């Protein structure tokens, strides 16, 4: 009897503590429910990629049928190429700009101006891609009253239509992503810079180091670990390329160069109700993302001694 009481008492204590903090758990409940419904449950139902979907009745096992259909599709190669190019531009080419921006913020000596720059650069992150796309589409409008063409016409340059230009649309996505994410994604690097001990700066100045020497020998080494961690985590989204952004900027003239895996899943899996094919593509994305994260983590551990875990 005493042993049973001893076994039960820790559980009862935990339940008692949970009841005391019930308000906090109630506040946390919507987040838990969200992740269970939109994150955990979809992972469980990834099995649909191996079954023939039926609204009623049991699903019939189809093996690798839908994976073969995806890889044999004539459009899949182009869509995969578009995804890799756009992701490379966003997650590789854009990544150093976040670090540079954080360093430049640190170099600003006027505190009021630095705070102003921070607030202005953070604000676009809180706008949805619908709003951001509307702003950029209005600015790049081919009409003469569009912001860009108004400026070009003022200087006697002929109007341009970049939104239907296949050679320009990917760079428009790149610039939009940079405008939206530059301030927000640089926060972690700016915070890492602020955590550097002031004594290191004082010692460097006593040794005659200039600002560039301080950046090269103190700031950049301090940013190595957060840069590595963020870069590895970004690779997990490498096969996504940003559905919200691409979907809002797509049009028939440029769809062939910005049609990515996510828009393909939306078009085939949702609009055409081919759920098994859409699930198969999503599963491919997830597996490749996990592989990239694990691969870069191992490489980082060997090269720098630090990784994600």
C-alpha positions as CSV (number, residue, x, y, z in Angstrom):
1,X,0.0,0.0,0.0
2,X,2.8,2.4,0.9
3,X,4.7,1.5,-2.3
4,X,1.6,2.3,-4.4
5,X,1.3,5.7,-2.7
6,X,4.9,6.4,-3.4
7,X,4.4,5.5,-7.0
8,X,1.3,7.6,-7.4
9,X,2.5,10.6,-5.5
10,X,4.9,12.1,-8.2
11,X,2.1,11.9,-10.7
12,X,-0.3,13.5,-8.3
13,X,2.2,16.2,-7.6
14,X,2.6,17.0,-11.3
15,X,-1.1,17.1,-11.8
16,X,-1.4,19.4,-8.8
17,X,1.2,21.7,-10.3
18,X,-0.5,21.6,-13.6
19,X,-3.8,22.5,-12.0
20,X,-2.1,25.4,-10.1
21,X,-0.8,26.7,-13.5
22,X,-4.0,25.9,-15.4
23,X,-4.3,29.4,-16.7
24,X,-0.8,29.1,-18.4
25,X,-1.7,25.8,-19.9
26,X,-5.0,27.2,-21.2
27,X,-3.0,30.0,-22.9
28,X,-0.6,27.4,-24.4
29,X,-3.5,25.1,-25.5
30,X,-4.3,26.9,-28.8
31,X,-0.6,26.6,-29.9
32,X,-0.5,22.9,-29.0
33,X,-3.7,22.3,-30.9
34,X,-2.4,24.2,-33.9
35,X,0.8,22.2,-34.1
36,X,-1.1,18.9,-33.6
37,X,-3.6,19.7,-36.4
38,X,-1.4,21.4,-38.9
39,X,2.0,19.8,-38.2
40,X,1.7,16.4,-36.5
41,X,-1.4,15.1,-38.3
42,X,-0.2,16.0,-41.8
43,X,3.0,14.0,-41.1
44,X,0.9,11.0,-40.1
45,X,-1.1,11.3,-43.3
46,X,1.9,11.5,-45.5
47,X,1.1,7.8,-46.1
48,X,-1.4,9.0,-48.7
49,X,1.6,9.2,-51.1
50,X,1.6,5.4,-51.1
51,X,-2.2,4.9,-51.5
52,X,-5.0,5.6,-53.9
53,X,-7.1,8.2,-52.2
54,X,-10.8,7.5,-51.8
55,X,-13.2,9.8,-50.1
56,X,-15.2,6.8,-48.9
57,X,-13.9,3.4,-48.1
58,X,-10.4,2.2,-47.4
59,X,-7.4,3.5,-49.3
60,X,-5.8,1.0,-51.6
61,X,-2.0,0.5,-51.4
62,X,-0.3,1.8,-54.6
63,X,3.4,1.4,-53.7
64,X,5.6,3.9,-55.6
65,X,3.1,4.5,-58.3
66,X,2.7,8.3,-57.6
67,X,6.5,8.8,-57.2
68,X,7.0,7.3,-60.6
69,X,4.3,9.6,-62.1
70,X,6.0,12.6,-60.6
71,X,9.5,11.8,-61.8
72,X,8.2,10.8,-65.3
73,X,6.2,14.1,-65.6
74,X,7.7,16.3,-68.4
75,X,7.1,19.4,-66.3
76,X,8.7,18.1,-63.1
77,X,12.3,18.8,-64.2
78,X,11.5,22.4,-65.1
79,X,9.6,22.9,-61.8
80,X,12.5,21.4,-59.8
81,X,15.0,23.6,-61.6
82,X,12.9,26.7,-60.8
83,X,12.7,25.7,-57.2
84,X,16.4,25.2,-56.8
85,X,17.3,28.4,-58.5
86,X,14.9,30.6,-56.6
87,X,15.8,28.9,-53.3
88,X,19.5,29.4,-54.0
89,X,18.9,33.1,-54.6
90,X,16.9,33.4,-51.4
91,X,18.8,31.2,-49.0
92,X,22.4,31.5,-50.3
93,X,22.8,34.8,-52.2
94,X,20.6,36.8,-49.8
95,X,22.1,35.2,-46.6
96,X,25.3,37.3,-46.4
97,X,23.3,40.5,-46.7
98,X,21.7,39.8,-43.3
99,X,25.1,39.6,-41.7
100,X,26.4,42.7,-43.4
101,X,23.3,44.6,-42.4
102,X,23.8,43.6,-38.8
103,X,27.4,44.7,-38.9
104,X,26.5,48.0,-40.4
105,X,23.8,48.6,-37.7
106,X,26.5,48.0,-35.1
107,X,28.7,50.5,-36.8
108,X,26.2,53.3,-36.5
109,X,27.2,55.6,-33.7
110,X,24.0,57.7,-33.7
111,X,21.7,55.7,-31.4
112,X,18.5,57.5,-32.4
113,X,19.2,57.0,-36.1
114,X,20.1,53.3,-35.5
115,X,16.8,52.7,-33.7
116,X,14.9,54.4,-36.6
117,X,16.7,52.2,-39.1
118,X,15.9,49.1,-37.1
119,X,12.2,49.9,-36.8
120,X,11.9,50.7,-40.5
121,X,13.7,47.6,-41.6
122,X,11.6,45.3,-39.2
123,X,8.2,46.6,-40.3
124,X,7.9,44.8,-43.7
125,X,8.3,41.4,-42.0
126,X,4.9,41.9,-40.3
127,X,3.1,42.4,-43.7
128,X,1.6,39.5,-45.5
129,X,2.8,38.6,-48.9
130,X,-0.6,39.7,-50.3
131,X,0.2,43.3,-49.1
132,X,3.8,43.2,-50.1
133,X,3.0,41.8,-53.6
134,X,0.4,44.6,-54.0
135,X,3.0,47.2,-53.1
136,X,5.6,45.9,-55.5
137,X,3.1,45.2,-58.3
138,X,1.8,48.7,-58.0
139,X,5.4,50.1,-58.0
140,X,6.4,48.0,-61.0
141,X,3.2,48.4,-62.9
142,X,3.7,48.6,-66.7
143,X,1.4,51.6,-66.8
144,X,2.9,55.0,-67.1
145,X,1.6,55.9,-63.6
146,X,3.5,53.0,-62.0
147,X,6.2,54.2,-59.5
148,X,9.2,52.8,-61.5
149,X,8.0,54.0,-64.9
150,X,7.2,57.4,-63.5
151,X,10.8,57.7,-62.4
152,X,12.1,56.4,-65.7
153,X,9.9,58.7,-67.7
154,X,11.1,61.6,-65.6
155,X,14.6,60.9,-66.8
156,X,13.5,60.4,-70.4
157,X,13.8,56.6,-70.2
158,X,11.1,54.4,-71.9
159,X,8.7,52.5,-69.8
160,X,9.4,48.9,-68.9
161,X,7.3,45.9,-67.9
162,X,9.3,43.8,-65.5
163,X,6.4,41.8,-64.1
164,X,6.1,39.9,-67.4
165,X,9.8,39.7,-68.1
166,X,11.1,36.2,-67.6
167,X,14.7,37.4,-67.1
168,X,13.7,39.9,-64.4
169,X,10.9,38.2,-62.4
170,X,13.3,36.0,-60.3
171,X,15.3,39.1,-59.3
172,X,12.1,40.8,-58.4
173,X,11.4,37.9,-56.0
174,X,14.9,38.2,-54.7
175,X,14.5,41.9,-54.0
176,X,11.1,41.5,-52.4
177,X,12.4,38.8,-50.1
178,X,15.4,41.0,-49.2
179,X,13.2,44.0,-48.5
180,X,10.8,42.0,-46.3
181,X,13.4,39.9,-44.4
182,X,16.6,42.1,-44.2
183,X,15.8,43.7,-40.8
184,X,14.1,40.8,-39.1
185,X,16.6,38.1,-40.2
186,X,19.5,40.2,-39.1
187,X,18.2,40.4,-35.4
188,X,20.0,37.2,-34.4
189,X,23.3,38.4,-35.8
190,X,22.9,41.9,-34.3
191,X,22.2,40.4,-30.9
192,X,25.3,38.2,-31.2
193,X,27.4,41.3,-31.9
194,X,25.9,43.1,-28.8
195,X,26.9,40.1,-26.7
196,X,30.6,40.5,-27.5
197,X,32.5,41.6,-24.5
198,X,33.5,45.3,-24.6
199,X,37.0,44.3,-23.2
200,X,37.8,42.7,-26.5
201,X,37.1,46.0,-28.3
202,X,39.3,47.9,-25.8
203,X,42.1,45.4,-26.1
204,X,42.0,45.7,-29.9
205,X,42.1,49.5,-29.9
206,X,45.0,49.4,-27.5
207,X,46.8,47.2,-30.1
208,X,46.1,49.8,-32.8
209,X,43.3,47.9,-34.6
210,X,41.1,49.9,-36.9
211,X,37.3,49.3,-37.5
212,X,38.0,46.8,-40.3
213,X,40.4,44.9,-38.1
214,X,37.8,44.7,-35.3
215,X,35.1,43.4,-37.7
216,X,37.5,40.8,-39.2
217,X,39.1,39.5,-36.1
218,X,36.4,40.0,-33.4
219,X,32.9,40.4,-34.9
220,X,33.0,37.8,-37.7
221,X,34.4,35.0,-35.5
222,X,31.7,35.8,-33.0
223,X,29.1,35.4,-35.8
224,X,30.4,32.1,-37.1
225,X,28.3,29.9,-34.9
226,X,24.9,31.8,-35.3
227,X,25.7,32.0,-39.1
228,X,26.3,28.3,-39.3
229,X,23.1,27.4,-37.3
230,X,20.8,29.8,-39.3
231,X,22.2,28.6,-42.6
232,X,21.7,24.9,-41.8
233,X,18.2,25.6,-40.6
234,X,17.5,27.6,-43.8
235,X,18.5,24.6,-45.9
236,X,15.5,22.7,-44.5
237,X,13.3,25.1,-46.5
238,X,15.5,24.8,-49.6
239,X,12.8,22.8,-51.5
240,X,10.1,25.3,-50.7
241,X,11.2,28.6,-52.3
242,X,8.3,30.5,-50.7
243,X,4.8,29.5,-52.0
244,X,3.1,32.7,-50.7
245,X,5.4,35.0,-52.6
246,X,5.5,33.1,-55.8
247,X,1.8,32.6,-55.9
248,X,1.1,36.3,-55.6
249,X,3.6,37.2,-58.3
250,X,2.8,34.5,-60.8
251,X,1.2,35.3,-64.1
252,X,0.9,33.4,-67.4
253,X,3.9,35.3,-69.0
254,X,6.4,34.2,-66.3
255,X,4.9,31.1,-64.9
256,X,7.3,28.9,-66.7
257,X,10.3,30.3,-64.8
258,X,8.8,30.7,-61.3
259,X,6.5,27.6,-61.2
260,X,7.9,25.8,-58.1
261,X,7.1,22.6,-56.3
262,X,4.7,24.3,-53.9
263,X,2.7,25.9,-56.6
264,X,2.7,22.5,-58.4
265,X,1.4,20.8,-55.3
266,X,-1.3,23.5,-55.0
267,X,-2.3,23.2,-58.6
268,X,-2.3,19.4,-58.9
269,X,-3.0,18.3,-55.4
270,X,-5.7,20.8,-54.4
271,X,-7.1,22.4,-57.5
272,X,-7.2,19.2,-59.5
273,X,-7.9,17.0,-56.4
274,X,-5.0,14.6,-57.1
275,X,-4.2,14.3,-53.5
276,X,-1.8,11.4,-53.7
277,X,0.4,13.1,-56.2
278,X,0.5,16.3,-54.2
279,X,1.4,14.3,-51.1
280,X,4.1,12.5,-52.9
281,X,5.8,15.8,-54.0
282,X,5.4,17.1,-50.4
283,X,7.1,14.0,-49.0
284,X,9.9,14.3,-51.5
285,X,10.4,17.9,-50.4
286,X,10.4,16.9,-46.7
287,X,12.9,14.1,-47.1
288,X,15.3,16.2,-49.2
289,X,15.0,19.0,-46.6
290,X,15.9,16.7,-43.7
291,X,18.8,15.2,-45.7
292,X,20.2,18.7,-46.4
293,X,20.0,19.7,-42.8
294,X,21.6,16.5,-41.6
295,X,24.3,16.7,-44.2
296,X,25.3,20.3,-43.5
297,X,25.1,19.7,-39.8
298,X,27.7,16.9,-40.1
299,X,29.9,18.9,-42.4
300,X,29.7,21.9,-40.0
301,X,30.7,19.7,-37.0
302,X,33.7,18.4,-38.9
303,X,34.8,21.9,-40.1
304,X,33.9,24.2,-37.2
305,X,33.1,21.8,-34.3
306,X,29.6,23.4,-34.1
307,X,26.3,22.3,-35.6
308,X,22.6,22.5,-34.9
309,X,22.8,19.9,-32.1
